Amino acid sequence: MIGEDDGTGVRRGAESEGRKSANDQLSDFLQEDVRRFIEVAVRRYGSYAPRQLLTLKPLLEESWTEVERLFDEARGMIANLSLAELRAHGLDGAQLRLKMRGVRTFLPQAISRLESEGVRLEEAPRKGIRAFFSSFSRKALAKVVKGAAGAINIVLGSLGSLLPPVAGAISELKGFIEWSAEVTAAGGT
């Protein structure tokens, strides 16, 4: 259907001035989706991280403060990428739509669960019978965080070779979050 949203923010059949370029789509994805996921995952770290790593939350928050500034720098770098560079890394056309639709199908629910369940799980006891039952919820949430972080890799992996800030600090901080969730999901609460 003409003008119908295709799930990436591009309107199919719309005139070129109404379409978002691949550069704009990627920039929006990085700013809105990746940034939001990392922000919430840092804030709710205590809800899915293994007990042994909870003391690292202040350092994680400090790291996020440093990394968050790189998102604006990445936006400028994305704007300067050529269509040929984007195509060479599967970041244009159907390949970009596939990647972004896939990630955006899962990511909003993951962020929502982190926000809603995260508060409750951060306050849940870590010892006793109630801790036993909350550990199941923590593992389930950790699997969601791990899955969301893995989904983000689909696009970040392609962007990584084009943008040093993404390949570096942004991707590595997301990787730490993913690893923390993986440890909990595997039973290391």
N, C-alpha and C positions, 0 to 999 in steps of 0.2 A: 504494500500500500504506500502511495506517495506520502512522504513526510512522516512516516511511522518511525519511532525511535528503534534503533537496532540493538540497544542494550549497551552501547559504548558511548552514547551521547551523540552519535552521528544520526542524522535523519536521512533515511533512505529516500532517494528520489528528490531530495531538496536541491535547490540550485547551489552552486559552489560557494557563494558567499554565506549561505546558511549552514554549510558543513564545517565541522571541525577538522582541521588538518591532523595528520598522525602525530605531529609535534605537539599540538594542543591536547589531543587525547592522552598522550603519554604524560605530559606535564600535569594535567588534571588528575590522572591516576596516581601519580607520585604524590602530589599535594593533598589530594582528598582521601584516597584510599590507604596508601602505604603510611603516610604521616599519621592519619587517624588511628590505624591499627597499632602502630608502635606506641603512640601516645597513651592509648587505653591499656595496652599490654604492660607498659612501664608502670602506670598508675595502679593497676591491679595485680602486680607481680606476686604479691603474697597469696593470691588465690590459686595459683597454679605452680609456683616454683617449689622445688624440693626444700624441705626444712633446712638442710645443710647450706643452702644458698640464700636464705632469707636475709642474712646480715649484709648481703651485697646490694640490697635495694637502694640505699642512699647513693652508692656508687653508680648504680644503673641510672638513677634519676639525674645525677650529675653528668653522666655520659650522654643522656638524652638531651640535656640542655646544650651540650656542645654540638651534637649531631643535628639537632633540629634546625640550626642555622644553615646547614648545607642544602636543605630543600630549596631555598630560594636561589642559591647558586646553581643547583641542578636545573631549575626551571629555565634560567638563562642559557645554560648549555644545551638543553633540549631544543630550544627555539632556534639554535644555530646549526642543528644537524640537517644534513641534506636528505632528500628523499632516497637517494641511492644508498646512503649509509643506513638509513632505517630499513630499507628493503633487504640489504645484505644481512641483517640480523633478525629478520622475520617480524619487523615492527611496522608493517604497513599492510593494507588490504585485508584479505580474509585471515591471514595469520595473526594480525593484531586483533581483529575482532574476536577470533577464537580465544586467544589468550585472555583478553579483557573480559569477555563474557563469562568464561570459565571462572576466573577469579571473582568477579563481581556477583556471581551466582551464590558463592559461599561466604564471602567476606562480611557482608552486612550482618548476617546471623551470628557469625563468630564475634564480631564487635559487640553486638547486642547482648550476647550471653556473657561475655567478659564483664560488661558494665553491670548487668543485673545480678548474675550469680557471684561475681567477684566480690562484692561487698559482703555478702553472707558468708562466703567461704573464708575471707580474710579474718572474720570475727569468730569462726568456728573453732572449738577447742582442738588442741593438737594431742591431747592425751585422754584416755578413758574410752568408754563405750561410744559416746557421741563422736569422738574423733575417728573411731573405727568407721562409722557410717559416713561421716563427712569426707573420709579419704576416697570413697568411691566417687563422690561428686567432684573432688579435686582432680582425680585421674581423668574423669570424663571431660572436665573443662580443659585440662592440659592437652588432651587429644584434639580438642577443638582449636586451641591456640597453635599447636604443632601443625595441624592441617591448614590453618589460615596462613601461617608463616610459609609453609611449603608452597601454597598456591601463589603467594606473592613472588616466590622465586621464579615462577614461569616468566614473568615480565622483567623482574630485576636481573635475572640471568642474562637476558638479551640486552638490556640496557647497560649492564655492567662493563662490557668491553668498550662502550662508547663514552661513558661518564665516570671519571675517576671518583667523584664523591659517592656515587651509587655503589660502585664496585668496592669502594673502601668502607668508610665509616657507617653509612646508612645500612648497607647490606650486612656488615659485621655485627652491628647492634641488633638488627633483626635476627641474625643467626644466633646470637646469645640467647635471645628470647625463645627461639625455636628449640635450642638445645636444652634450656631449663625445662621447658614443657615436655620435651622428649624424656628426660630423666624421670619426671613425675609420672608420665603416662606408662613408663616401663616398670613402675613400682617403687621408684626411689623417692618416697614422700618424706 
